[in-house]
Amino acid sequence: MCIRGPFFSIIVPVYNVEDYLDKCIDSIVTQSISDFELLLIDNGSTDASKNICMSRAKLDSRIKVYSQRKRGPAATKNLGLKHAIGDYVVFVDSDDYIVDDMLAVVLKAIKANDKPDVVYFNYYNLCRNKLSIHHLAQYPLMMTISQAYQSQFMVDGYRGFVWNKVFKSEIIQRIQFNEDLFYLEDSVFVAEMLNNEPRIITLQDPLYVYRYRKISISHTSCNTHRLTYVKGMDLLIHDVPNEYIGILVPAKKIAEIDVAAKMVRKNRKLYLLLKKSFDEDLIVNENRSILSLFQRIVLKISDYSFELAIIAFLFHDEIKKFF
């Protein structure tokens, strides 16, 4: 007799989040839907995070804990995928949390739409204890691949995160997160998934709470890992259909300016490498319309001077007050 596994595999990468981890786990184990396994993947934490994982696993048989030496976010997610046995895979960052009925809403949508390959949903931003709903453009229930690519790179799109998407295991079983990337590993993963032409449904409901933290990996300042953001953009330009390259080229330029602004005072050699890369970027039907107003202004400045664009980024907090 074949014993069915859990419907959802929920993968939570964990690294030094002792102040947020219990909130994250609580939001999952108290869901009204209990047909899931929770995989806590410790990435070599040096605080109490691993102990919290082990303690919670003793209290709930649905929780499994796996550990590795510190290898980065991509390797951590890959370890979770290796052990996931659910029909659908959910990713939750350990300093974030999901809303009370998230799994129930997604399960209802999956059953009502003949088990789609991917479910996209909206999210909240949490900054300084204030919740705001991500401004999301209107999309049809059944999203085309073309719309999904565009939404991945639009400010008011679903973006390239994995944590606001639920994936059927079959559609991602041959995809791995690129372990050379410390940034944009999610976006590259989603692009590779879209290349398989999955059937996608969208939900406008905000089902996830993204916590903006200055010390999270997404917002850390200068280090060599930051350069992998530019590498990630190169991979995206290589992976996506030609019709979207015009969107990615200006996004890559903004990334190069952003990282160069953080490098200019700390690592002149890396700064010059970024400037060289910027100068060599081809203009392929460049489309700046999806960038923010500030980003468009910076790129306009860069048309005349890379150095002035760097100065604009160095003072972006002050400049943004006027927009």
Contacts in CASP RR format, 6 or more apart in sequence:
PFRMAT RR
TARGET T0000
AUTHOR 0000-0000-0000
METHOD contacts of the structure
MODEL  1
MCIRGPFFSIIVPVYNVEDYLDKCIDSIVTQSISDFELLLIDNGSTDASK
NICMSRAKLDSRIKVYSQRKRGPAATKNLGLKHAIGDYVVFVDSDDYIVD
DMLAVVLKAIKANDKPDVVYFNYYNLCRNKLSIHHLAQYPLMMTISQAYQ
SQFMVDGYRGFVWNKVFKSEIIQRIQFNEDLFYLEDSVFVAEMLNNEPRI
ITLQDPLYVYRYRKISISHTSCNTHRLTYVKGMDLLIHDVPNEYIGILVP
AKKIAEIDVAAKMVRKNRKLYLLLKKSFDEDLIVNENRSILSLFQRIVLK
ISDYSFELAIIAFLFHDEIKKFF
5 85 0 8 1.000
5 86 0 8 1.000
5 87 0 8 1.000
6 35 0 8 1.000
6 36 0 8 1.000
6 37 0 8 1.000
6 62 0 8 1.000
6 85 0 8 1.000
6 86 0 8 1.000
6 87 0 8 1.000
7 33 0 8 1.000
7 35 0 8 1.000
7 36 0 8 1.000
7 86 0 8 1.000
7 87 0 8 1.000
7 88 0 8 1.000
7 107 0 8 1.000
8 33 0 8 1.000
8 35 0 8 1.000
8 36 0 8 1.000
8 37 0 8 1.000
8 86 0 8 1.000
8 87 0 8 1.000
8 88 0 8 1.000
8 89 0 8 1.000
8 90 0 8 1.000
8 103 0 8 1.000
8 107 0 8 1.000
8 166 0 8 1.000
9 36 0 8 1.000
9 37 0 8 1.000
9 39 0 8 1.000
9 84 0 8 1.000
9 85 0 8 1.000
9 86 0 8 1.000
9 88 0 8 1.000
9 89 0 8 1.000
9 90 0 8 1.000
9 169 0 8 1.000
10 28 0 8 1.000
10 36 0 8 1.000
10 37 0 8 1.000
10 38 0 8 1.000
10 39 0 8 1.000
10 90 0 8 1.000
10 91 0 8 1.000
10 92 0 8 1.000
11 39 0 8 1.000
11 41 0 8 1.000
11 77 0 8 1.000
11 80 0 8 1.000
11 81 0 8 1.000
11 84 0 8 1.000
11 89 0 8 1.000
11 90 0 8 1.000
11 91 0 8 1.000
11 92 0 8 1.000
12 24 0 8 1.000
12 25 0 8 1.000
12 28 0 8 1.000
12 38 0 8 1.000
12 39 0 8 1.000
12 40 0 8 1.000
12 41 0 8 1.000
12 91 0 8 1.000
12 92 0 8 1.000
12 93 0 8 1.000
12 94 0 8 1.000
13 41 0 8 1.000
13 43 0 8 1.000
13 73 0 8 1.000
13 76 0 8 1.000
13 77 0 8 1.000
13 91 0 8 1.000
13 93 0 8 1.000
13 94 0 8 1.000
14 21 0 8 1.000
14 40 0 8 1.000
14 41 0 8 1.000
14 42 0 8 1.000
14 43 0 8 1.000
14 45 0 8 1.000
14 49 0 8 1.000
14 50 0 8 1.000
14 53 0 8 1.000
14 76 0 8 1.000
14 94 0 8 1.000
15 42 0 8 1.000
15 43 0 8 1.000
15 44 0 8 1.000
15 45 0 8 1.000
15 49 0 8 1.000
15 70 0 8 1.000
15 72 0 8 1.000
15 73 0 8 1.000
15 76 0 8 1.000
15 94 0 8 1.000
16 45 0 8 1.000
16 46 0 8 1.000
16 47 0 8 1.000
16 49 0 8 1.000
17 24 0 8 1.000
17 45 0 8 1.000
17 47 0 8 1.000
17 49 0 8 1.000
17 94 0 8 1.000
17 95 0 8 1.000
18 45 0 8 1.000
18 47 0 8 1.000
18 48 0 8 1.000
18 49 0 8 1.000
18 52 0 8 1.000
20 94 0 8 1.000
20 95 0 8 1.000
20 96 0 8 1.000
20 211 0 8 1.000
21 49 0 8 1.000
21 52 0 8 1.000
21 53 0 8 1.000
21 94 0 8 1.000
21 95 0 8 1.000
22 52 0 8 1.000
22 56 0 8 1.000
23 97 0 8 1.000
24 92 0 8 1.000
24 93 0 8 1.000
24 94 0 8 1.000
24 95 0 8 1.000
24 96 0 8 1.000
24 97 0 8 1.000
25 38 0 8 1.000
25 40 0 8 1.000
25 52 0 8 1.000
25 56 0 8 1.000
25 63 0 8 1.000
26 97 0 8 1.000
27 97 0 8 1.000
27 98 0 8 1.000
27 99 0 8 1.000
27 100 0 8 1.000
28 36 0 8 1.000
28 38 0 8 1.000
28 92 0 8 1.000
28 97 0 8 1.000
28 98 0 8 1.000
29 38 0 8 1.000
29 56 0 8 1.000
29 60 0 8 1.000
29 62 0 8 1.000
29 63 0 8 1.000
30 100 0 8 1.000
31 98 0 8 1.000
31 100 0 8 1.000
31 101 0 8 1.000
31 102 0 8 1.000
31 103 0 8 1.000
31 104 0 8 1.000
32 100 0 8 1.000
32 101 0 8 1.000
32 103 0 8 1.000
32 104 0 8 1.000
33 103 0 8 1.000
33 104 0 8 1.000
33 107 0 8 1.000
34 62 0 8 1.000
36 62 0 8 1.000
36 86 0 8 1.000
36 90 0 8 1.000
36 103 0 8 1.000
37 62 0 8 1.000
37 63 0 8 1.000
37 64 0 8 1.000
37 84 0 8 1.000
37 85 0 8 1.000
37 86 0 8 1.000
38 60 0 8 1.000
38 62 0 8 1.000
38 63 0 8 1.000
38 64 0 8 1.000
39 64 0 8 1.000
39 66 0 8 1.000
39 80 0 8 1.000
39 83 0 8 1.000
39 84 0 8 1.000
40 53 0 8 1.000
40 56 0 8 1.000
40 57 0 8 1.000
40 63 0 8 1.000
40 64 0 8 1.000
40 65 0 8 1.000
40 66 0 8 1.000
40 94 0 8 1.000
41 66 0 8 1.000
41 67 0 8 1.000
41 68 0 8 1.000
41 76 0 8 1.000
41 77 0 8 1.000
41 79 0 8 1.000
41 80 0 8 1.000
42 49 0 8 1.000
42 50 0 8 1.000
42 53 0 8 1.000
42 65 0 8 1.000
42 66 0 8 1.000
42 67 0 8 1.000
42 68 0 8 1.000
43 68 0 8 1.000
43 70 0 8 1.000
43 71 0 8 1.000
43 72 0 8 1.000
43 73 0 8 1.000
43 75 0 8 1.000
43 76 0 8 1.000
44 50 0 8 1.000
44 67 0 8 1.000
44 68 0 8 1.000
44 69 0 8 1.000
44 70 0 8 1.000
49 94 0 8 1.000
50 65 0 8 1.000
50 67 0 8 1.000
53 63 0 8 1.000
53 65 0 8 1.000
54 65 0 8 1.000
56 63 0 8 1.000
57 63 0 8 1.000
57 64 0 8 1.000
57 65 0 8 1.000
64 83 0 8 1.000
66 79 0 8 1.000
66 80 0 8 1.000
66 83 0 8 1.000
68 75 0 8 1.000
68 76 0 8 1.000
68 79 0 8 1.000
71 179 0 8 1.000
72 179 0 8 1.000
72 182 0 8 1.000
73 177 0 8 1.000
73 182 0 8 1.000
73 185 0 8 1.000
73 217 0 8 1.000
74 177 0 8 1.000
74 178 0 8 1.000
74 179 0 8 1.000
74 180 0 8 1.000
74 181 0 8 1.000
74 182 0 8 1.000
74 185 0 8 1.000
75 177 0 8 1.000
75 179 0 8 1.000
77 91 0 8 1.000
77 162 0 8 1.000
77 177 0 8 1.000
77 185 0 8 1.000
78 176 0 8 1.000
78 177 0 8 1.000
78 179 0 8 1.000
81 89 0 8 1.000
81 172 0 8 1.000
81 176 0 8 1.000
81 177 0 8 1.000
84 169 0 8 1.000
86 169 0 8 1.000
87 168 0 8 1.000
87 169 0 8 1.000
88 106 0 8 1.000
88 110 0 8 1.000
88 166 0 8 1.000
88 167 0 8 1.000
88 168 0 8 1.000
88 169 0 8 1.000
89 166 0 8 1.000
89 167 0 8 1.000
89 168 0 8 1.000
89 169 0 8 1.000
89 172 0 8 1.000
90 103 0 8 1.000
90 106 0 8 1.000
90 166 0 8 1.000
91 162 0 8 1.000
91 163 0 8 1.000
91 165 0 8 1.000
92 98 0 8 1.000
92 163 0 8 1.000
92 208 0 8 1.000
93 163 0 8 1.000
93 210 0 8 1.000
95 211 0 8 1.000
95 213 0 8 1.000
95 216 0 8 1.000
96 126 0 8 1.000
96 163 0 8 1.000
96 208 0 8 1.000
96 209 0 8 1.000
96 210 0 8 1.000
96 211 0 8 1.000
97 208 0 8 1.000
97 209 0 8 1.000
97 211 0 8 1.000
98 207 0 8 1.000
98 208 0 8 1.000
98 209 0 8 1.000
99 124 0 8 1.000
99 206 0 8 1.000
99 207 0 8 1.000
99 208 0 8 1.000
99 209 0 8 1.000
101 207 0 8 1.000
102 207 0 8 1.000
102 208 0 8 1.000
105 121 0 8 1.000
105 203 0 8 1.000
105 205 0 8 1.000
105 207 0 8 1.000
106 119 0 8 1.000
106 121 0 8 1.000
106 166 0 8 1.000
106 203 0 8 1.000
106 207 0 8 1.000
109 119 0 8 1.000
109 201 0 8 1.000
109 203 0 8 1.000
110 116 0 8 1.000
110 119 0 8 1.000
110 166 0 8 1.000
113 141 0 8 1.000
113 142 0 8 1.000
113 201 0 8 1.000
115 168 0 8 1.000
116 168 0 8 1.000
116 198 0 8 1.000
116 199 0 8 1.000
116 200 0 8 1.000
116 201 0 8 1.000
117 167 0 8 1.000
117 168 0 8 1.000
117 170 0 8 1.000
117 171 0 8 1.000
117 198 0 8 1.000
117 199 0 8 1.000
117 200 0 8 1.000
118 165 0 8 1.000
118 166 0 8 1.000
118 167 0 8 1.000
118 168 0 8 1.000
118 171 0 8 1.000
118 193 0 8 1.000
118 198 0 8 1.000
118 199 0 8 1.000
118 200 0 8 1.000
118 201 0 8 1.000
119 165 0 8 1.000
119 166 0 8 1.000
119 200 0 8 1.000
119 201 0 8 1.000
119 202 0 8 1.000
119 203 0 8 1.000
120 139 0 8 1.000
120 143 0 8 1.000
120 148 0 8 1.000
120 151 0 8 1.000
120 158 0 8 1.000
120 164 0 8 1.000
120 165 0 8 1.000
120 200 0 8 1.000
120 201 0 8 1.000
120 202 0 8 1.000
120 203 0 8 1.000
121 158 0 8 1.000
121 164 0 8 1.000
121 165 0 8 1.000
121 166 0 8 1.000
121 202 0 8 1.000
121 203 0 8 1.000
121 204 0 8 1.000
121 205 0 8 1.000
121 206 0 8 1.000
121 207 0 8 1.000
121 208 0 8 1.000
122 133 0 8 1.000
122 134 0 8 1.000
122 136 0 8 1.000
122 158 0 8 1.000
122 164 0 8 1.000
122 203 0 8 1.000
122 204 0 8 1.000
122 205 0 8 1.000
122 206 0 8 1.000
122 207 0 8 1.000
123 133 0 8 1.000
123 134 0 8 1.000
123 163 0 8 1.000
123 164 0 8 1.000
123 206 0 8 1.000
123 207 0 8 1.000
123 208 0 8 1.000
123 209 0 8 1.000
123 210 0 8 1.000
124 131 0 8 1.000
124 132 0 8 1.000
124 133 0 8 1.000
124 134 0 8 1.000
124 206 0 8 1.000
124 208 0 8 1.000
124 209 0 8 1.000
124 210 0 8 1.000
125 131 0 8 1.000
125 132 0 8 1.000
125 133 0 8 1.000
125 134 0 8 1.000
125 210 0 8 1.000
125 212 0 8 1.000
126 209 0 8 1.000
126 210 0 8 1.000
126 211 0 8 1.000
126 212 0 8 1.000
127 211 0 8 1.000
127 212 0 8 1.000
131 209 0 8 1.000
133 206 0 8 1.000
134 156 0 8 1.000
134 206 0 8 1.000
134 210 0 8 1.000
135 156 0 8 1.000
136 156 0 8 1.000
136 157 0 8 1.000
136 158 0 8 1.000
136 204 0 8 1.000
137 151 0 8 1.000
137 154 0 8 1.000
137 156 0 8 1.000
137 157 0 8 1.000
138 204 0 8 1.000
139 147 0 8 1.000
139 151 0 8 1.000
139 157 0 8 1.000
139 158 0 8 1.000
139 202 0 8 1.000
139 204 0 8 1.000
140 147 0 8 1.000
140 202 0 8 1.000
141 201 0 8 1.000
141 202 0 8 1.000
142 199 0 8 1.000
142 200 0 8 1.000
142 201 0 8 1.000
142 202 0 8 1.000
143 151 0 8 1.000
143 200 0 8 1.000
143 201 0 8 1.000
143 202 0 8 1.000
145 194 0 8 1.000
145 197 0 8 1.000
145 198 0 8 1.000
145 200 0 8 1.000
148 158 0 8 1.000
148 194 0 8 1.000
148 200 0 8 1.000
149 191 0 8 1.000
149 194 0 8 1.000
149 240 0 8 1.000
149 241 0 8 1.000
149 244 0 8 1.000
150 244 0 8 1.000
150 247 0 8 1.000
151 157 0 8 1.000
151 158 0 8 1.000
151 159 0 8 1.000
152 158 0 8 1.000
152 159 0 8 1.000
152 160 0 8 1.000
152 187 0 8 1.000
152 190 0 8 1.000
152 191 0 8 1.000
152 194 0 8 1.000
153 159 0 8 1.000
153 160 0 8 1.000
153 244 0 8 1.000
153 247 0 8 1.000
153 248 0 8 1.000
153 251 0 8 1.000
153 290 0 8 1.000
154 290 0 8 1.000
155 290 0 8 1.000
155 291 0 8 1.000
155 292 0 8 1.000
158 164 0 8 1.000
158 165 0 8 1.000
158 202 0 8 1.000
159 187 0 8 1.000
160 186 0 8 1.000
160 187 0 8 1.000
160 190 0 8 1.000
161 186 0 8 1.000
161 187 0 8 1.000
161 190 0 8 1.000
162 186 0 8 1.000
162 189 0 8 1.000
162 190 0 8 1.000
163 186 0 8 1.000
163 208 0 8 1.000
163 210 0 8 1.000
164 207 0 8 1.000
164 208 0 8 1.000
165 190 0 8 1.000
167 193 0 8 1.000
168 198 0 8 1.000
171 193 0 8 1.000
171 196 0 8 1.000
171 198 0 8 1.000
172 189 0 8 1.000
172 193 0 8 1.000
175 189 0 8 1.000
175 192 0 8 1.000
175 193 0 8 1.000
175 196 0 8 1.000
177 185 0 8 1.000
177 186 0 8 1.000
177 188 0 8 1.000
177 189 0 8 1.000
178 185 0 8 1.000
178 188 0 8 1.000
178 189 0 8 1.000
178 232 0 8 1.000
178 235 0 8 1.000
179 185 0 8 1.000
180 228 0 8 1.000
180 231 0 8 1.000
181 188 0 8 1.000
181 228 0 8 1.000
181 231 0 8 1.000
181 232 0 8 1.000
181 235 0 8 1.000
182 217 0 8 1.000
182 225 0 8 1.000
182 226 0 8 1.000
182 228 0 8 1.000
183 217 0 8 1.000
183 218 0 8 1.000
183 225 0 8 1.000
183 226 0 8 1.000
183 228 0 8 1.000
183 229 0 8 1.000
183 232 0 8 1.000
184 228 0 8 1.000
184 229 0 8 1.000
184 232 0 8 1.000
184 233 0 8 1.000
184 235 0 8 1.000
184 236 0 8 1.000
185 232 0 8 1.000
187 232 0 8 1.000
187 236 0 8 1.000
188 232 0 8 1.000
188 235 0 8 1.000
188 236 0 8 1.000
188 239 0 8 1.000
191 236 0 8 1.000
191 239 0 8 1.000
191 240 0 8 1.000
192 239 0 8 1.000
194 240 0 8 1.000
195 239 0 8 1.000
212 219 0 8 1.000
213 219 0 8 1.000
220 226 0 8 1.000
221 262 0 8 1.000
222 262 0 8 1.000
222 263 0 8 1.000
222 266 0 8 1.000
222 267 0 8 1.000
224 267 0 8 1.000
224 270 0 8 1.000
226 259 0 8 1.000
226 262 0 8 1.000
226 263 0 8 1.000
227 259 0 8 1.000
227 270 0 8 1.000
227 274 0 8 1.000
229 255 0 8 1.000
229 258 0 8 1.000
229 259 0 8 1.000
230 252 0 8 1.000
230 255 0 8 1.000
230 256 0 8 1.000
230 259 0 8 1.000
230 274 0 8 1.000
230 277 0 8 1.000
233 248 0 8 1.000
233 251 0 8 1.000
233 252 0 8 1.000
233 255 0 8 1.000
234 252 0 8 1.000
236 248 0 8 1.000
237 245 0 8 1.000
237 248 0 8 1.000
237 249 0 8 1.000
237 252 0 8 1.000
240 248 0 8 1.000
245 284 0 8 1.000
245 285 0 8 1.000
246 284 0 8 1.000
246 285 0 8 1.000
246 286 0 8 1.000
246 287 0 8 1.000
247 287 0 8 1.000
247 290 0 8 1.000
249 281 0 8 1.000
249 282 0 8 1.000
249 283 0 8 1.000
249 284 0 8 1.000
249 286 0 8 1.000
250 286 0 8 1.000
250 287 0 8 1.000
250 288 0 8 1.000
250 291 0 8 1.000
250 295 0 8 1.000
250 299 0 8 1.000
251 291 0 8 1.000
252 281 0 8 1.000
253 278 0 8 1.000
253 281 0 8 1.000
253 299 0 8 1.000
253 302 0 8 1.000
254 291 0 8 1.000
254 295 0 8 1.000
254 298 0 8 1.000
254 299 0 8 1.000
256 274 0 8 1.000
256 275 0 8 1.000
256 277 0 8 1.000
256 278 0 8 1.000
256 281 0 8 1.000
257 278 0 8 1.000
257 298 0 8 1.000
257 299 0 8 1.000
257 302 0 8 1.000
257 306 0 8 1.000
257 309 0 8 1.000
257 310 0 8 1.000
257 313 0 8 1.000
258 313 0 8 1.000
259 274 0 8 1.000
260 271 0 8 1.000
260 274 0 8 1.000
260 275 0 8 1.000
260 278 0 8 1.000
260 306 0 8 1.000
260 310 0 8 1.000
261 310 0 8 1.000
261 313 0 8 1.000
261 314 0 8 1.000
263 270 0 8 1.000
263 271 0 8 1.000
263 274 0 8 1.000
264 271 0 8 1.000
264 310 0 8 1.000
264 314 0 8 1.000
275 306 0 8 1.000
278 302 0 8 1.000
278 306 0 8 1.000
279 306 0 8 1.000
288 295 0 8 1.000
288 296 0 8 1.000
288 299 0 8 1.000
291 299 0 8 1.000
293 323 0 8 1.000
294 316 0 8 1.000
294 319 0 8 1.000
294 320 0 8 1.000
294 323 0 8 1.000
297 312 0 8 1.000
298 309 0 8 1.000
298 312 0 8 1.000
298 313 0 8 1.000
298 316 0 8 1.000
299 309 0 8 1.000
301 308 0 8 1.000
301 309 0 8 1.000
301 312 0 8 1.000
302 308 0 8 1.000
302 309 0 8 1.000
312 319 0 8 1.000
END
